[in-house]
């Protein structure tokens, strides 16, 4: 099967990320419908108020602080910098987005990322406790960066998800030692909709100090909704958003998008679609006995492919190279999205099965 453009040209099928496409048509229609309305700026408009109210209801946290930022890097850097004192750092997996994919944005705010080893993208409560105790029991502790926050993403950079028990254990350790727990939800819909997941927004909101609901990778043009449940972190947060470049003057554009995504379950529907498309790819790999770098149930698939097959794909499929596994095999990431077409997935599945 060849995928062609309207002009008959063969096009590259992109499985390299989940933000290649624009936005869900419902969002675009609403943006057009409201285009010439005049509203207050900087997120103080009725659309942001409505979206925030929906989020509080879904989280069952009527006192949650809800703020709309333009992107994930701004959300991560702003939350972390606003929460930590100058001598503190943030702990996360060695594969964490803030550690490997944000050009040192967190370090640029003056806060060190304290990386923890991880084979599957996740960190454990025992790792966090060990890190903190090692710090306070070191006779030179005042000369070292103090752990002040724990950062996780759900799903992780390797597409794995935290169970409710794992999340509760992490939060329990964080509260014991006075650490904030921050959950990056850039791909949250794919985690909430994944097979085997037992976490919902209510559980998440009750087991961390701050998290965000990702829009950029799940049907929005751009934007992330930061939800603050810890009273200590709410004070002056808008000052930090502005200072870090995350505050949009035309803030209603964010409120409109999150209102449309979250009003009647569309967000979860889009997450389920991405996971279902990835499941088809996973099944094809299993049928061909292709191993995986890591096992997961979300929209990111990490097969270990023969180099000879990847050479055949170079002009047809776009994917992320995860690194060499041996002399003849490479681990790759195939990423589906909220709108990945069945036709594109079927073409890939066919090529996998016929390899």
ABEGO torsion letter per residue (X at the ends): XBBBBAAGBBBBBBAABAAABBBBAAAAAAAAAAAABBBBBGGABAAAAAAAAAAAAAAGBAABBBBBBABAAAAAAAAAAAABBAABBBBBBAABAAAAAAGGAAAAAGBBBBBBBBAAGBBBAAAAAAAAAAAAABAAAAABBBBABBBBBOBBAAGBBBBAAAAAAAAAAAAAAGBBBBBBAAAAAAAAABBGBABBAAAAAAABABBBBBAAABGBABEBBBBBABAAAABGAAAAAAAAGABBABAAAAAAAAAAAAAAGAAAAAAAAAAAAAAAAAAAAAAAGBBBABBBABABBBBBBBAAAAAAAAAABBBBBAEBABAABBBBBBBBBAABBAAAAAAAAAAAAAX
